[in-house]
Amino acid sequence: MKKLLIIFILIFSIKGFSQDSYFLGKTNYCTPEKADSKKIFEDAISALNFPKNYLLPTVALFKTAKEDPKYCDVFFLAGYYARLQNLHKEALVLYYIADSLAQNKAPIFKQNLAIQFMRFGKVDKAREKYEEMVKYFPDNPEGYYGIGNTSIVIGDYDKGLENLKQAEEIYKRSGKVKDDVVYMYGMLYAMKEDYEAGLPYLEDAYGTYKNDEGYLSLYSLSLIKIGKSRNDEKMIKKANKMYNKIKNKEGVPDIKKKLAAEFS
């Protein structure tokens, strides 16, 4: 169950990741010691727009990281390039170095490192990074959101909901609440078997996630549970309709068992 959930929320984490002004090349968290290091960093930022040419900037970034070992930004960008090329072990190491060198000044470093930890199943390590984000960047919603995300695997759903609420309030101040937040509310409530509380959120998320089988699993489970408790034939019929849309009935073992018990 844990491995499948990690794969699921890794995708969810990436959806939640918001690219910020850092990738415009205007921000550096460390000062390069070599005169040409900043130029190589800026050129590599520009080269992100040309995926076919990733090899050359990657080589340049690795060389610069070796020659300018305190320049945290070049380590981070090298890690970002490595991840784009599915060099995930290398990305993890480079993100870790970048975050260490930045000395708690770069939320984007911590966020990417947390997501990379999740990729390798290191949920506790990811949680640590999200908690550091909350500690050092309390006005950044992504740390709270990440804690909510890791709660899906760790199982401390109430803590996840508490932090998700914090993320939601910050998102509201800066604009529209993300659909991912709405869905995660529904997911966390469903995971803690509070189907009544979670169903409204799952209903609201339908337009965005109606083709997502993880979503359909939780949505149909919530519908059938509530429909049976209310003896609501219309809701039960809707639950069956949603369940029949799921092509891969295997899914996460724990959810699979609950679905099989309700729909068999």
N, C-alpha and C positions, 0 to 999 in steps of 0.2 A: 504493500500500500504506500509506504513512505516514498519509494523510488518514483512511482507513477505520479504521486502528488507533487514531488519536486519538479518533475518535467512539466507538469501542468502550470505550477505557479511561476516557473522560470519564464514561460511564455507570458504569463500575466505580468511579471515584473518588467519585462521588456516593453510591454504595452504601456505600462505606467511611467516609463522613463521619458522625461521631457528633455529634448535637446535645448540647451540654453545658449546664451551669448558666447560661451566659451568656445564654441566651434566657429565663431566668427573670427577667432584669432586675436581678440582684443584683451583677453585676460591671461595673465601668467601669475602663478602662485609662488614661483621661485625665480631667482635672478640668475641668468646664465653667466658663467665665468669666461667663456670664450666668445669672442666678438661675433663669429658667424653662426653661433648656435641658434639665436633668435630667428635669424633669416631662414635657417633650415626648418625650424618649427613652423614658421608662417607659410613657407612653401608647401609643407606637408599638409597643413590645414587646407590650403587651396586645392591640393591634389585629391582631396576626398571627393571632389566632384567628378573625378575621372577614374572609375573603378578598374578599368583595364590597365592602368598604370600604377597599381598599388605597390608593385615590387620595388621600384626605384625609391619612392619616399620611405618605404619600410627599411630598406638597407641604410639609407641616409640617417634615419632616426636611430637605428641600432648603433651606428658608428658614432653619432653625436652623444648618445647616452654613455657610451664607453669613454669618450674623451671629455665629457662634461658631466661627471657623475653626481653632481649636486643639483642639477637642473631637473626638478621633478616633472615639469610639464612635458619634457621630451620623452621621459619614461612613460607617462600616461598615454601620450599620443602614439607611442610605439606599441603599447598594449592595446590601444583601440584598433590600430591597423592589424595587429596580430589576431584579434577577435574577428574582425571582418573577413579574415582569410582562414577562419576555423583553426587557428593555432591557439587553442584555448589554454593549454598549460602555460605557454609562454605569456599569454595575456594576463593570466592570474599572477604570475611572478612580477611582471612589469607594473601592473596596477598596485600590487602590494608595496613595491619599492617607491612608486610615486606617492602613495598615501603616506608612507613613513617619512619621506623627505619633506612633504608639505606641512607636517606638524599641525594637523587639524585645522588647516586653513581652506581646504578644498572639498566642498560637499560632493561635487561631481566625481571626484576620485573615489570617495567612500562608497558612493552609490554604484558605480561601475564595478568596484571590487566586491561589493555585496552580491551583485547579480552573478558575477563570475564564481563566487563561492557557492551560490545556489546551483550552478551548472554542475559542480562536482559533488553535490549532495552535502555540502558543509553548511547546514542550516544554522547551527549555533554560531558559526563564524559570521555568517551573513547578518544574523540578528545583532551581533556585537557592533557591526559597522552601522547598521540602522540606528541603534541606540546612541552611538557616537554622533551621528547626524543630528538626532534630537537634542543631545546635550550641547553641541557646539553651534548648531544652526536651528534654533527653535522656531524660527519663522519660515523654514523650508518644509513644505508639506511632504516631501518625498521620504524623509526619515520615518515619519508616523505611518505613512502608507506602506513602507517596507516592513515595519513591524507587524502591521495587519496582514500583510502578504505571508510572512513567515509563520504567523499564527496558524495558518491552514495546516502546516505540517507539524509544528510543535504541539498544537492542540490547546493552547491557552486562548480560547476563542474570545473570552471576555476582555482580555488584554488587547487582543486584535481589534475588537469593536471599539474599545476606548480610544485607541490610537487612530483608528480610521475616522472617528468623529473629529479628532483634532485636525487630521489632514483635510477633511471636508470643510471645516470652518476656515482654514487658510486658503483653500482653493476658492471658496466663495468670495473672499476679499479680493482675489486677483482675477476673478471671472467665473465662468461656468464650471460647475462640478463635473468632473470627468465621468463618463459612463463606466469606466473601470471601478470607480468608487462605489457607484450604485450596485453594480454586480457583486463586488466583494462583500458588501453588507448582506446581500441575499445569500451568498455562499457561506459566510461565517455563521449566520443564523441557522442555515440548513445543516451545517456540519455539527452544530451543537443541539440539533433537533428541535429548535424553536421555529417550526415551520410557519406558524401564524405571523410571527414578526418578520420573517424573511420573505414571504411571498410577495408583498407589495414591491419590494426592491427587485425581485426577479421579474415581476410583471413589467416594471419600468425599463428593465434592461433588454427586453425581448427584441426590440427593433434592431439593436446592435449585435446581439449574440444568438439570434435565432438559428444560425447554422453551426453553432459551436456545440459539440456533443457533450462536453463537460457541463455546459450550461443546461442543455436539454435534460441531462440526467438529474440535476438538482431541481430543475423546474418541475419535471414530471413527478419526481418523488414528493416534492412539497404539495403539489396539487392533489395527488392521490391520498396522501396522509390527511390533509384537511378535508378533502371531499368525503372520505370515509367517516371521519369523525363527525361531520355535519350531516351525513347521509344525503349529500348533494350530488344527484345523478349527473347534472350538467357539468360540474367540476370534475367528476370521475371520468366522464366522457372526454373532456378536454385533456386530462392527464394521460389517458390512453393514446390520444392523438399525438401528444408531444413525445411520449415514449416510443411510438412507432416510427418517429423520425430518426431515432438513434440507430445508426447502421452498425456501429461497433458496440455491442452490448457488454463487452468485457470491462472496459473502463477501469476505474479504481476499485479494487476488490471489496472494500467496505461498502461503497455505494452500490456496487453490482449486487451484493447480497441483499441489500435493502430493496433494490428495485425488483429483484427476482421474487422476493417474498410478497411484494405488493401486486406484481403484474402476472405472476404465474397462474 
